[in-house]
Amino acid sequence: MTFFHFFNCAALTFAPHFIYYKATPLSEDDTWMTSIKAACVYIITSLVKLICLATFLQVSESDASEPSEELLKALIGFLDLAGIYVALTQLTHRNISHNNKFQAVGLGWAFADSLVHRLAPLWVGARGLEFTWDHLLQGVEANANLILSLSLASLGSLMWLRKNKPAASLPFLYTSLVIVACMPDITSYLQRAMGWDLVSLVGFEVASSLLMALVAWRLFCACQRPVSA
């Protein structure tokens, strides 16, 4: 029974990544190597962020969150943008379209995040004798992160790969990119400082990821239209 619960939680966490790959043109264009490269960039970026946090962040003796600490964490969190930039522009890709490239990068980014942050807790916790909803909620959280990672990669592709963009869309593009990049720090702040429980936190992540996906889709459609002279 415990293995069955672990299997369900693992399927909820990781299966959507494979389903997305098979259900989209990514599998037809054989973009799995692009996703693997993006996953490697994510792991390297996470290591750099950990080193920066350990080097520059001073551990407070009190549980209260200091504004300077939160600001520093947010600035370090922007290293994700550097990682997405490298994955989109600096890695060698096969001859694939920009649409498939950002999807492959976002998919690899999200899969690496789930692998790094959720596989070990699932293996240790979901196989326990006592049933909890926490690991199922983590699977839902992984799906929300998949949507958010695809949104981040799509906004990054518009920023760095799309040459001609409507001038009216630029403020929305910059603002959306910053908000999506800050979402992990926002959810972390809500959990630690505001004391949100896991259900409320996952609900917020699902709602915010769907909202940002809608914004990213609208911006992507707007930037595909020909720019008038």
N, C-alpha and C positions, 0 to 999 in steps of 0.2 A: 504493500500500500504506500509506503514511503517512497519507493522508487517510482511508482505511478504518479505521485504528486510531483516529484522532481522532474519527471518526463513532461508533465503538463506545463509546469512553470518554464522549463527550458524551451519547449516548443513555442510558448507564448512570447518568450523573449527573443529567440533567434530565428524562428521559422519565417516571420514576416520579411526578413532581409532576403532570404532565398526566394520567397514567393514574388517579391518585388523584382528581383533579378530575372526570374523566369517569365513573369507576366509582362515585361516591358521589352523594348527592342535591345536592351543591354545584352541579353543572351544571344541574340542573333548576330550582333556585332562583336561578340566574344571580348567583352570589356572587363573580364574578371581580373586581368593583370593590373589594370588601372585601379580597380578597387583595392587590390592587395597593396599596391604602392601607396595609396591614400591611407590605408590602415597603418602602414609602417610610419608614415609621416605623423599620424595621430599619436602613435606610441612615443615617437621622439619628442613631439611637442609636449606631451604630458610629462615626460621626464624633465624637460627644460622648465616647465611650470613648477614642478615639485622642487627642483633645485632653487629656483627663484624664491619660492615661498619659504623654504628652509633657510635661505640666506638673508633675505630682507625682512621677513615677517617676524616680529617679536611676539612670543607667546605671552598673552596676558594672564595674570593670576586670577582675575575675576572672570565670571561668565558673561559679563556685559560686553557688547560689541562696541569697539571704538570706531568712530567714523574714519580715522586715518587707516585703520586696518582694513576696513571694508573697501576703501578707495584703492588701497594697494592691491588687494585681491582682484578688484575689478580691472585694474591696469594690467596685472599679470594675466588675467583671463583673456585679454586682447591678443595674447600670443596665438590663440586659436585662429585669428584672422591671418596671421603670418603663416601658420601651417596650411590653411586653406589656399592661400596665395601660392605657396610652393607647390602644393598638390595640383593646382589648376594650371600654373604657368611654367614651372621649372622642371617638372618631371617629363620624361619622354613617353608619349602616348602613341598608340597606333593611330592610323588615319580614321578618326571617329569624329562625328559632328560635335559641336559645342553642347547641344542638348544632351547627348549621351554622355559626354565627358563630365558635366557637372553632376549628372545623376550617378555615374559610377563613382565619382569622388565622394559625394554625399553618402552613398551606400557604404562604401568602405570605411568612411569616417564614423558612421553610426555603428557599424558592426564592431569596429575596434573598441568603441566606447562601451558597448555592452559586454564585450569579451573581457575587458580590463576591470570594469566596475561591478559586473553582475554575475559572472560565471562562478567565482569562488564563493560568494554568499549563497548562491543557489546550491552549489555542491555541498556546502557545510550545513546550511539551514533547511533547505527544502527536503532533505533526507531525514530530518529529525522525526521523532515519534509524535510530537505535538503539532497539530495542524494550525497554521496561521494564514491569514490573507496577505501578509506582507510580501511574500515572494510572487504571488499572482499580481499584486499591485506593482511590483518592480518590473514584471513583464509588460504591463500596460505602460509604465514609465518608459521602457525601452522603445515601445512603438511611438510614443510621443517624441522621443529623442530622434528617432528615425525621420519623422516628418520635419523636425527642427533642423536636422543636419542637411537634409535635402534643400530646405529653404535657405540655409546659410550658403551652401554651395551654389545654388542658383543666383543668389544675390551677388556672390563673389564673381561668378562668371559674367554677370552684367557689368560689374565694376571693372574687371581687368581684361575680359576677353571681347566684350562688345565695344567696338570703337565709336560708333555713332549712336548716341543716346539722346532722346528728347530732353531739352534743357529743363522743362517743367518737371520731369521725373527725378532729376538728380537729388533735390532735397529729401524726397521720400525714400530714395535708394540709400542715401547715406544714413538717414535716421533708422531705417529698417535694419540695415546691416549692423549698426551699433546695438540696437535692441536685441537682435538675435544673438549676437556675440555675448551680450551681458546676461542672457537668460539663465545659464548655469549659476552665476553669482547671485542673481535675483532669487532663484529657488533656494539656494543655500542660505541666503539671508532670512528668507521667510521661515525656514525650518529651524535655524539656530536662534535668531534674535526674536522672531515673532512667535515661536513655539507652535507652528502649524503641525498638525498630525499628518500621517502619511496619506490618508484618504484625501484631505483637503489639498495637500501638496500635489498629488498626482492629478487631481481634478484641475488644478490651476495649470499644470504642465500640459495636459491634453488640450484645454481650451486655448491657452496661449500659442501652442504649436499650430493648431488649426487656424487660428487667426493670422499668425505670421505666414503660414503657407498660402493663405488667401491673398495676403498683401504681396508676397513674392510672386505669386502667379499673375496678379494684375500688373505688377511692374514688368514682369517678363513679357507679357502680351503687349504692353505699351511700347517696350523697347524693340519689339520685332517689327513694328510698323515702320515704314519708310519715314525718314526725317525730312521734313519739308525745308527747302532752301530758305 
